[in-house]
Amino acid sequence: MGKLSRNLRICGNCGIAYSSVSFTRYIDQCPICQSRRYEPIPVKDQGND
């Protein structure tokens, strides 16, 4: 699960969060509006305190 959560993005166009990795291919655009503008979501690793 940790590896998947590192690939979360927020679409810079419509603002939804999506994962840039699926089981079959790498996704580099928003699944809703097809925009390639995005912001990576900073993820804090769990259990490092």
N, C-alpha and C positions, 0 to 999 in steps of 0.2 A: 504493500500500500504506500510505503514511503516514497518509492520511486515514481509512482503515478502522480502523487500530490505535487511533486516538484515541477511537473509539466503543466500546471494550471496557468491559464492566461485570462485576462479580461479584454474583451473586444474593444478597440478604441473607437469604434463606430457606433455600435448599438449597446455596448456596455454589459453584455452577458458574460458570465465566466464559462470557460470550456477547457477541456484538456487537449493538449497538442499531440497526444499520442493515443491511438486506438490499438486494438489487438492486431490489426492487419496492416496499418500504414501510418505514416507521420502526417499530421494535419497541420497545415500552415495558414489556414484561413478560417474565419468564423463560420460555423455550421448554419447560422441563421441568415446573415446578410452577405456572406462571402468576402468580407473585408479582410485585408491582410494587416491592417493596423491593429496592434495589440500592446498591452502592457503585461509583463510577467508579474505574477503574484509572489511577493516574498513569503517564503514558508519557513517557520521556525521549526527546527528539529525537536522532536519530542524527547523528554527525559534527559536533557543535558544539564540539568541543574542539580 
